[in-house]
Amino acid sequence: MGSQPESPGFHSQPESVPQTPQELQDEQRKLRRLQIMVNMVMSVISQDMSMTIDEASEMVADTRRAALAMFPGKDLAFDLIYRPRLQRLMRERFRIH
């Protein structure tokens, strides 16, 4: 209770390769950092009324780069899990149709 469900698809190893408890803990820590980072970016974009669309777009791009640095090769997972949330926020915040 109270914790967010783990995002599917952001595992750095295939399911067939067992992870050590330390590897699993490290991955969970990175995943939590990613979730916090995305939430912070969304909060800043939605609350900073002086932010331009270009600045917000750069923040989104930086977030994606950071996510892929933590989870190399997981472009599709980011695009399926986080991109829709960020795009929806951008549309709402900047009234993009």
Rosetta blueprint (number, residue, H / E / L):
1 M L
2 G L
3 S L
4 Q L
5 P L
6 E L
7 S L
8 P L
9 G L
10 F L
11 H L
12 S L
13 Q L
14 P L
15 E L
16 S L
17 V L
18 P L
19 Q L
20 T L
21 P H
22 Q H
23 E H
24 L H
25 Q H
26 D H
27 E H
28 Q H
29 R H
30 K H
31 L H
32 R H
33 R H
34 L H
35 Q H
36 I H
37 M H
38 V H
39 N H
40 M H
41 V H
42 M H
43 S H
44 V H
45 I H
46 S H
47 Q H
48 D L
49 M L
50 S L
51 M L
52 T L
53 I H
54 D H
55 E H
56 A H
57 S H
58 E H
59 M H
60 V H
61 A H
62 D H
63 T H
64 R H
65 R H
66 A H
67 A H
68 L H
69 A H
70 M H
71 F L
72 P L
73 G L
74 K L
75 D H
76 L H
77 A H
78 F H
79 D H
80 L H
81 I H
82 Y L
83 R H
84 P H
85 R H
86 L H
87 Q H
88 R H
89 L H
90 M H
91 R H
92 E H
93 R H
94 F H
95 R L
96 I L
97 H L
